[in-house]
Amino acid sequence: VRCHLPELGEPSGEALSRCTPFLRTELDTVQPEVVVLMGDAASRFLLRQPGVAAARGRWHTLLGIPAIATWGLPVLRQQPRRKRDVWQDLQTVMARLGLQK
């Protein structure tokens, strides 16, 4: 992504809004089959969900592209048990892409 958000703390709505045009351009250029959103900020801003806890476990649509939300790195550092959830979410993505064994 060509727009960097602050590493500490939650990004402001203004910072997220500044990054939106870059994200749209990236998605239009790359045309991914799926998008994996990591963390609460992505879930809240891009999916209009209260956070990952409310968004994960089901597919969403982001600019016409299937999207799935999962825990971000700060949560995984603080709560290692959430790694299992991320692995389940990534297996869901792999199944959708036909990458299962």
Sequence and secondary structure as in RCSB ss.txt:
>XXXX:A:sequence
VRCHLPELGEPSGEALSRCTPFLRTELDTVQPEVVVLMGDAASRFLLRQPGVAAARGRWHTLLGIPAIATWGLPV
LRQQPRRKRDVWQDLQTVMARLGLQK
>XXXX:A:secstr
  S   SSS   HHHHHHHHHHHHHHHHHH  S EEEESHHHHHHHH  S HHHHTTS EEETTEEEEEE  HHH
HHH GGGHHHHHHHHHHHHHHTT   
